[in-house]
Amino acid sequence: MIICLYIDDLLIFGINFEGIQETKKYLTSQLETKDMNKVDTILGIKVNKHSEGYALSQSHYISKVLDKFKHLGIKEANTPYTTSMKLVQNIGRAMAQIEYVVPLEV
C-alpha cells in the first residue's frame, strides 16, 4: 500500500483492498476525513484507469493556464525541434537529476 499526502489531500492505493479499508478506518478514527471513493483528480492531476493501469494527465490544468493568459495576446508557436526525435536514457555524466535527454544531431 502507498499513501500519498500533501497538506490536506490524501491518496491511498495498493493491491490489498482490505488493508486499504483498515487504513481508511484508522485514519477516520484519528482525523476528520472525507472519503471521495475512487480518485478522479488529485493536486490538479487527472487520473484515468484503463485496462493496462492508470494514466495521469494535466491537460485540463494546462488549458486553464492558457485561458488565463489569453488576454496577453500570446500566440502559439511550433515546437523548436523535430517531433520525430526520440528521448534516450542519459548514460553520460549526471545532469542535475535529468534522467532523459534529447540526443544531439551531429
DSSP file (Angstrom, degrees, kcal/mol; ACC not computed):
  #  RESIDUE AA STRUCTURE BP1 BP2  ACC     N-H-->O    O-->H-N    N-H-->O    O-->H-N    TCO  KAPPA ALPHA  PHI   PSI    X-CA   Y-CA   Z-CA
    1    1 A M              0   0    0      0, 0.0     2,-0.4     0, 0.0    13,-0.2   0.000 360.0 360.0 360.0 142.8    0.0    0.0    0.0
    2    2 A I  E     -A   13   0A   0     11,-3.3    11,-2.6     2,-0.0     2,-0.5  -0.985 360.0-161.6-124.2 133.9    1.2    3.5   -0.8
    3    3 A I  E     -A   12   0A   0     -2,-0.4     2,-0.5     9,-0.2     9,-0.2  -0.971   4.0-165.8-116.4 121.4   -0.2    6.6    1.0
    4    4 A C  E     -A   11   0A   0      7,-3.4     7,-2.8    -2,-0.5     2,-0.4  -0.926  11.4-178.4-106.5 126.4    0.4   10.0   -0.8
    5    5 A L  E     +A   10   0A   0     -2,-0.5     2,-0.4     5,-0.2     5,-0.2  -0.989  15.0 169.5-131.3 129.1   -0.2   13.0    1.4
    6    6 A Y  E >   -A    9   0A   0      3,-2.7     3,-2.7    -2,-0.4     2,-0.7  -0.896  69.4 -60.5-138.7 108.7    0.1   16.7    0.5
    7    7 A I  T 3  S-     0   0    0     -2,-0.4     0, 0.0     1,-0.3     0, 0.0  -0.389 124.0 -13.9  53.5 -97.9   -1.3   19.1    3.1
    8    8 A D  T 3  S+     0   0    0     -2,-0.7     2,-0.5    -3,-0.1    -1,-0.3   0.221 116.2  96.1-117.6  15.6   -4.9   18.0    3.3
    9    9 A D  E <   -A    6   0A   0     -3,-2.7    -3,-2.7     2,-0.0     2,-0.4  -0.916  51.5-177.6-104.9 130.1   -5.1   15.8    0.2
   10   10 A L  E     -A    5   0A   0     -2,-0.5     2,-0.4    -5,-0.2    -5,-0.2  -0.989  11.2-173.9-132.3 134.6   -4.6   12.1    0.7
   11   11 A L  E     -A    4   0A   0     -7,-2.8    -7,-3.4    -2,-0.4     2,-0.5  -0.996   3.9-171.5-129.5 126.1   -4.4    9.3   -1.8
   12   12 A I  E     +A    3   0A   0     -2,-0.4     2,-0.3    -9,-0.2    -9,-0.2  -0.971  15.0 162.1-117.3 128.0   -4.2    5.6   -0.7
   13   13 A F  E     +A    2   0A   0    -11,-2.6   -11,-3.3    -2,-0.5     2,-0.3  -0.997   8.3 117.5-146.2 154.9   -3.6    2.9   -3.3
   14   14 A G        -     0   0    0     -2,-0.3     3,-0.0   -13,-0.2    -2,-0.0  -0.973  63.6 -92.1 173.8-174.3   -2.5   -0.7   -3.3
   15   15 A I  S    S+     0   0    0     -2,-0.3     2,-0.9     1,-0.1    -1,-0.0   0.520  98.6  81.5-103.5  -7.2   -3.5   -4.2   -4.2
   16   16 A N     >  -     0   0    0      1,-0.2     4,-2.1     2,-0.1     5,-0.2  -0.822  55.5-175.9-102.6  96.3   -4.9   -5.2   -0.8
   17   17 A F  H  > S+     0   0    0     -2,-0.9     4,-2.4     1,-0.2    -1,-0.2   0.885  83.4  52.3 -60.5 -41.2   -8.4   -3.8   -0.6
   18   18 A E  H  > S+     0   0    0      1,-0.2     4,-2.4     2,-0.2    -1,-0.2   0.898 108.9  50.8 -63.6 -39.7   -8.9   -5.0    3.0
   19   19 A G  H  > S+     0   0    0      2,-0.2     4,-2.3     1,-0.2    -1,-0.2   0.891 109.6  50.3 -63.8 -39.6   -5.7   -3.3    4.1
   20   20 A I  H  X S+     0   0    0     -4,-2.1     4,-2.6     2,-0.2    -2,-0.2   0.923 110.5  49.7 -63.3 -44.2   -6.8   -0.1    2.4
   21   21 A Q  H  X S+     0   0    0     -4,-2.4     4,-2.4     1,-0.2    -2,-0.2   0.905 111.1  49.1 -62.4 -42.0  -10.2   -0.2    4.2
   22   22 A E  H  X S+     0   0    0     -4,-2.4     4,-2.5     2,-0.2    -1,-0.2   0.900 111.2  49.9 -64.3 -40.6   -8.5   -0.8    7.5
   23   23 A T  H  X S+     0   0    0     -4,-2.3     4,-2.8     2,-0.2    -2,-0.2   0.926 111.5  48.0 -63.7 -44.7   -6.1    2.1    6.9
   24   24 A K  H  X S+     0   0    0     -4,-2.6     4,-2.4     1,-0.2    -2,-0.2   0.902 111.2  51.5 -61.6 -41.2   -9.0    4.4    6.0
   25   25 A K  H  X S+     0   0    0     -4,-2.4     4,-1.5     2,-0.2    -2,-0.2   0.916 112.0  46.5 -62.4 -43.9  -10.9    3.2    9.1
   26   26 A Y  H  X S+     0   0    0     -4,-2.5     4,-1.1     2,-0.2     3,-0.3   0.939 112.6  48.7 -64.3 -47.5   -7.9    4.0   11.3
   27   27 A L  H  X S+     0   0    0     -4,-2.8     4,-2.8     1,-0.2     3,-0.5   0.888 109.6  52.9 -60.6 -39.4   -7.3    7.5    9.7
   28   28 A T  H  < S+     0   0    0     -4,-2.4    -1,-0.2     1,-0.2    -2,-0.2   0.830 106.7  53.3 -65.3 -32.2  -11.0    8.3   10.1
   29   29 A S  H  < S+     0   0    0     -4,-1.5    -1,-0.2    -3,-0.3    -2,-0.2   0.750 119.3  34.4 -73.6 -22.2  -10.8    7.4   13.8
   30   30 A Q  H  < S+     0   0    0     -4,-1.1     2,-0.3    -3,-0.5    -2,-0.2   0.719 123.8  29.4-102.1 -26.9   -7.8    9.8   14.3
   31   31 A L  S  < S-     0   0    0     -4,-2.8     2,-0.7    -5,-0.2    -1,-0.1  -0.876  82.9-101.1-133.8 160.4   -8.6   12.6   11.9
   32   32 A E        +     0   0    0     -2,-0.3     2,-0.3    -3,-0.1    -4,-0.1  -0.770  57.3 171.0 -80.8 116.7  -11.6   14.4   10.3
   33   33 A T        -     0   0    0     -2,-0.7     2,-0.4    -5,-0.2    -9,-0.0  -0.854  33.2-151.6-129.0 161.8  -11.7   12.9    6.8
   34   34 A K        -     0   0    0     -2,-0.3     2,-0.6     0, 0.0    -2,-0.0  -0.968  19.8-141.7-132.8 116.7  -14.0   12.8    3.8
   35   35 A D        -     0   0    0     -2,-0.4     3,-0.1     1,-0.1    -2,-0.0  -0.695  17.4-177.8 -83.9 116.8  -13.8    9.7    1.7
   36   36 A M        -     0   0    0     -2,-0.6    -1,-0.1     1,-0.3     2,-0.1   0.323  28.5-148.5 -93.7   6.6  -14.1   10.6   -2.0
   37   37 A N        +     0   0    0      2,-0.0    -1,-0.3     0, 0.0     2,-0.1  -0.394  66.9  26.4  60.7-128.4  -14.0    6.9   -3.0
   38   38 A K  S    S-     0   0    0     -2,-0.1     2,-0.2    -3,-0.1     0, 0.0  -0.392  90.9-112.5 -69.8 140.3  -12.4    6.5   -6.4
   39   39 A V        +     0   0    0      1,-0.2     3,-0.1    -2,-0.1    -1,-0.1  -0.488  42.2 161.8 -74.9 136.8   -9.9    9.1   -7.4
   40   40 A D  S    S+     0   0    0      1,-0.4     7,-2.9    -2,-0.2     2,-0.3   0.656  72.8   1.2-114.6 -48.4  -10.7   11.4  -10.3
   41   41 A T  E     -B   46   0B   0      5,-0.2    -1,-0.4     7,-0.0     2,-0.4  -0.996  59.8-179.4-144.3 137.9   -8.3   14.3   -9.7
   42   42 A I  E >  S-B   45   0B   0      3,-2.3     3,-1.8    -2,-0.3   -31,-0.0  -0.976  74.8 -11.9-141.1 128.9   -5.6   14.9   -7.1
   43   43 A L  T 3  S-     0   0    0     -2,-0.4     3,-0.1     1,-0.3    -1,-0.1   0.843 129.6 -53.2  52.7  38.6   -3.4   18.0   -6.9
   44   44 A G  T 3  S+     0   0    0      1,-0.2     2,-0.6    17,-0.0    17,-0.3   0.569 112.0 122.9  77.9   8.4   -4.6   19.1  -10.4
   45   45 A I  E <   -B   42   0B   0     -3,-1.8    -3,-2.3    15,-0.1     2,-0.3  -0.919  57.2-139.6-108.0 121.8   -3.6   15.7  -11.9
   46   46 A K  E     -BC  41  57B   0     11,-3.1    11,-2.1    -2,-0.6     2,-0.5  -0.629  15.4-154.9 -78.4 132.4   -6.4   13.9  -13.7
   47   47 A V  E     - C   0  56B   0     -7,-2.9     2,-0.5    -2,-0.3     9,-0.2  -0.950  13.0-178.5-115.1 120.2   -6.3   10.1  -13.0
   48   48 A N  E     - C   0  55B   0      7,-2.6     7,-2.9    -2,-0.5     2,-0.4  -0.976  15.4-146.8-121.2 126.8   -7.8    7.7  -15.6
   49   49 A K  E     + C   0  54B   0     -2,-0.5     2,-0.3     5,-0.2     5,-0.2  -0.731  25.7 165.6 -90.3 138.4   -8.0    4.0  -15.1
   50   50 A H  E >   - C   0  53B   0      3,-3.1     3,-1.6    -2,-0.4    -2,-0.0  -0.834  53.1 -82.3-140.2-179.4   -7.7    1.7  -18.2
   51   51 A S  T 3  S+     0   0    0      1,-0.3     3,-0.1    -2,-0.3    -2,-0.0   0.759 126.0  44.3 -60.9 -27.7   -7.0   -1.9  -18.9
   52   52 A E  T 3  S-     0   0    0      1,-0.1     2,-0.4     0, 0.0    -1,-0.3   0.432 125.6 -81.3 -98.9   0.6   -3.2   -1.6  -18.6
   53   53 A G  E <  S-C   50   0B   0     -3,-1.6    -3,-3.1     2,-0.0     2,-0.3  -0.993  71.6 -28.4 142.8-134.3   -3.1    0.5  -15.5
   54   54 A Y  E     -C   49   0B   0     -2,-0.4     2,-0.4    -5,-0.2    -5,-0.2  -0.916  39.7-152.0-125.6 149.2   -3.6    4.2  -14.9
   55   55 A A  E     -C   48   0B   0     -7,-2.9    -7,-2.6    -2,-0.3     2,-0.4  -0.981  10.6-155.8-119.9 133.6   -2.9    7.3  -17.0
   56   56 A L  E     +C   47   0B   0     -2,-0.4     2,-0.3    -9,-0.2    -9,-0.2  -0.900  18.4 172.7-109.6 137.5   -2.0   10.7  -15.4
   57   57 A S  E     -C   46   0B   0    -11,-2.1   -11,-3.1    -2,-0.4     3,-0.1  -0.999  31.5-173.6-146.7 145.1   -2.7   13.9  -17.2
   58   58 A Q     >  +     0   0    0     -2,-0.3     4,-2.4   -13,-0.2     3,-0.3   0.052  53.6 118.5-119.4  22.9   -2.6   17.7  -16.5
   59   59 A S  H  > S+     0   0    0      1,-0.2     4,-2.3     2,-0.2     5,-0.1   0.869  74.8  52.5 -60.6 -37.5   -4.1   18.7  -19.9
   60   60 A H  H  > S+     0   0    0      2,-0.2     4,-1.9     1,-0.2    -1,-0.2   0.875 110.1  49.1 -66.6 -35.0   -7.1   20.3  -18.2
   61   61 A Y  H  > S+     0   0    0    -17,-0.3     4,-2.3    -3,-0.3    -2,-0.2   0.905 109.7  51.1 -68.2 -42.0   -4.8   22.4  -16.0
   62   62 A I  H  X S+     0   0    0     -4,-2.4     4,-2.6     1,-0.2    -2,-0.2   0.909 108.8  52.0 -61.6 -42.1   -2.7   23.5  -19.0
   63   63 A S  H  X S+     0   0    0     -4,-2.3     4,-2.7     1,-0.2    -1,-0.2   0.907 108.6  50.9 -60.7 -42.2   -5.9   24.6  -20.7
   64   64 A K  H  X S+     0   0    0     -4,-1.9     4,-2.1     2,-0.2    -2,-0.2   0.910 111.0  47.9 -62.6 -41.6   -6.9   26.6  -17.7
   65   65 A V  H  X S+     0   0    0     -4,-2.3     4,-1.5     2,-0.2    -2,-0.2   0.923 112.2  49.0 -65.2 -43.7   -3.5   28.3  -17.6
   66   66 A L  H  < S+     0   0    0     -4,-2.6     4,-0.3     1,-0.2     3,-0.3   0.916 111.5  49.3 -62.2 -43.1   -3.6   29.1  -21.3
   67   67 A D  H >< S+     0   0    0     -4,-2.7     3,-1.1     1,-0.2     4,-0.3   0.889 107.0  56.7 -61.7 -38.7   -7.1   30.5  -21.0
   68   68 A K  H 3< S+     0   0    0     -4,-2.1     3,-0.4     1,-0.2    -1,-0.2   0.849 112.0  40.9 -61.2 -35.5   -6.0   32.7  -18.1
   69   69 A F  T ><>S+     0   0    0     -4,-1.5     3,-1.6    -3,-0.3     5,-0.6   0.278  81.2 103.8-101.3  11.2   -3.2   34.3  -20.2
   70   70 A K  G X 5S+     0   0    0     -3,-1.1     3,-2.0    -4,-0.3    -1,-0.2   0.862  72.7  65.6 -58.2 -35.5   -5.2   34.8  -23.4
   71   71 A H  G 3 5S+     0   0    0     -3,-0.4    -1,-0.3    -4,-0.3    -2,-0.1   0.632  87.6  69.8 -65.9 -11.7   -5.6   38.5  -22.7
   72   72 A L  G < 5S-     0   0    0     -3,-1.6    -1,-0.3     2,-0.1    -2,-0.2   0.531 107.0-122.4 -82.6  -4.9   -1.8   38.9  -23.0
   73   73 A G  T < 5 +     0   0    0     -3,-2.0     2,-0.2     1,-0.2    -2,-0.1   0.775  48.1 169.9  71.6  26.7   -2.0   38.3  -26.8
   74   74 A I      < -     0   0    0     -5,-0.6     2,-0.3    -4,-0.2    -1,-0.2  -0.538  21.3-146.2 -73.0 134.5    0.4   35.4  -26.7
   75   75 A K        -     0   0    0     -2,-0.2    -1,-0.0     1,-0.1     2,-0.0  -0.725  18.7-102.2-103.4 152.6    0.5   33.5  -30.0
   76   76 A E        -     0   0    0     -2,-0.3     2,-0.3     1,-0.0    -1,-0.1  -0.327  37.5-164.3 -66.5 152.9    1.0   29.8  -30.5
   77   77 A A        -     0   0    0     -2,-0.0     2,-0.1     0, 0.0    -1,-0.0  -0.987  20.6-109.9-139.1 148.5    4.4   28.6  -31.6
   78   78 A N        -     0   0    0     -2,-0.3     0, 0.0     1,-0.1     0, 0.0  -0.353  48.1 -86.7 -71.9 158.1    5.7   25.4  -33.1
   79   79 A T        -     0   0    0      1,-0.1    -1,-0.1     2,-0.1     4,-0.1  -0.445  36.9-128.5 -62.6 136.1    7.9   23.1  -31.1
   80   80 A P  S    S+     0   0    0      0, 0.0     2,-0.3     0, 0.0    -1,-0.1   0.395  87.0  43.9 -75.5   6.8   11.6   24.2  -31.6
   81   81 A Y  S    S-     0   0    0      4,-0.0     2,-0.2     0, 0.0    -2,-0.1  -0.951 101.6 -79.2-142.4 164.4   12.7   20.7  -32.5
   82   82 A T    >   -     0   0    0     -2,-0.3     3,-1.4     1,-0.2     0, 0.0  -0.429  30.9-143.2 -67.0 133.0   11.5   18.0  -34.7
   83   83 A T  T 3  S+     0   0    0      1,-0.3    -1,-0.2    -2,-0.2     0, 0.0   0.578  95.0  71.6 -74.4  -8.4    8.8   15.9  -33.1
   84   84 A S  T 3  S+     0   0    0      2,-0.1    -1,-0.3     0, 0.0     2,-0.2   0.587  73.4 109.0 -82.0  -8.5   10.1   12.7  -34.6
   85   85 A M    <   -     0   0    0     -3,-1.4     2,-0.4     1,-0.0    -4,-0.0  -0.463  61.1-146.4 -68.7 137.1   13.1   12.9  -32.2
   86   86 A K        -     0   0    0     -2,-0.2     2,-0.2    17,-0.0    -2,-0.1  -0.835  13.0-119.7-106.0 143.2   13.0   10.2  -29.5
   87   87 A L        -     0   0    0     -2,-0.4     2,-0.3    15,-0.1    15,-0.2  -0.551  27.9-160.8 -77.1 144.9   14.4   10.6  -26.0
   88   88 A V  E     -D  101   0C   0     13,-1.8    13,-1.8    -2,-0.2     2,-0.1  -0.933  28.7 -94.3-124.9 151.4   17.1    8.3  -24.9
   89   89 A Q  E     -D  100   0C   0     -2,-0.3     2,-0.7    11,-0.2    11,-0.2  -0.392  41.4-114.2 -66.0 137.5   18.3    7.4  -21.4
   90   90 A N        +     0   0    0      9,-2.6    -1,-0.1     1,-0.2     5,-0.1  -0.619  43.4 164.6 -74.2 112.8   21.1    9.5  -20.2
   91   91 A I        +     0   0    0     -2,-0.7    -1,-0.2     3,-0.0     3,-0.1   0.291  53.6  80.9-110.8   7.5   24.1    7.2  -19.7
   92   92 A G  S    S-     0   0    0      1,-0.3     3,-0.1     3,-0.0    -2,-0.0   0.109  97.6 -36.8 -89.8-153.0   26.7   10.0  -19.5
   93   93 A R  S    S-     0   0    0      1,-0.1    -1,-0.3     2,-0.0    -2,-0.0  -0.291  78.6 -82.2 -70.3 157.6   27.6   12.1  -16.5
   94   94 A A        -     0   0    0     -3,-0.1     2,-0.2     1,-0.1    -1,-0.1  -0.316  39.1-163.4 -61.3 139.0   24.9   13.2  -14.1
   95   95 A M    >   -     0   0    0      3,-0.4     3,-1.4    -3,-0.1    -1,-0.1  -0.584  60.2 -68.4-128.1  69.7   22.9   16.3  -15.2
   96   96 A A  T 3  S-     0   0    0      1,-0.3     3,-0.1    -2,-0.2    -2,-0.0   0.901 102.1 -48.5  49.5  51.5   21.1   17.7  -12.2
   97   97 A Q  T 3  S+     0   0    0      1,-0.2     2,-0.6     2,-0.1    -1,-0.3   0.628  95.2 147.8  67.0  18.1   18.7   14.8  -11.9
   98   98 A I    <   -     0   0    0     -3,-1.4    -3,-0.4     1,-0.2    -1,-0.2  -0.752  22.9-178.1 -82.8 120.2   17.8   14.7  -15.6
   99   99 A E        +     0   0    0     -2,-0.6    -9,-2.6     1,-0.2     2,-0.4   0.826  65.5  37.3 -88.9 -33.0   17.1   11.1  -16.5
  100  100 A Y  E     -D   89   0C   0    -11,-0.2     2,-0.3    -9,-0.0   -11,-0.2  -0.930  65.1-175.4-123.4 145.2   16.4   11.6  -20.2
  101  101 A V  E     -D   88   0C   0    -13,-1.8   -13,-1.8    -2,-0.4     0, 0.0  -0.934  32.1-109.6-133.9 157.1   17.9   13.9  -22.7
  102  102 A V        -     0   0    0     -2,-0.3   -15,-0.1   -15,-0.2     2,-0.1  -0.778  42.5-119.9 -84.2 125.0   17.3   14.8  -26.4
  103  103 A P        -     0   0    0      0, 0.0     2,-0.3     0, 0.0    -1,-0.0  -0.420  25.3-121.7 -67.7 139.5   20.2   13.3  -28.4
  104  104 A L        -     0   0    0     -2,-0.1     2,-0.3     1,-0.0    -3,-0.0  -0.626  20.7-126.1 -80.9 136.7   22.1   16.0  -30.3
  105  105 A E              0   0    0     -2,-0.3    -1,-0.0     1,-0.1     0, 0.0  -0.667 360.0 360.0 -81.5 137.1   22.3   15.6  -34.1
  106  106 A V              0   0    0     -2,-0.3    -1,-0.1     0, 0.0    -2,-0.0   0.396 360.0 360.0-106.8 360.0   25.8   15.6  -35.4
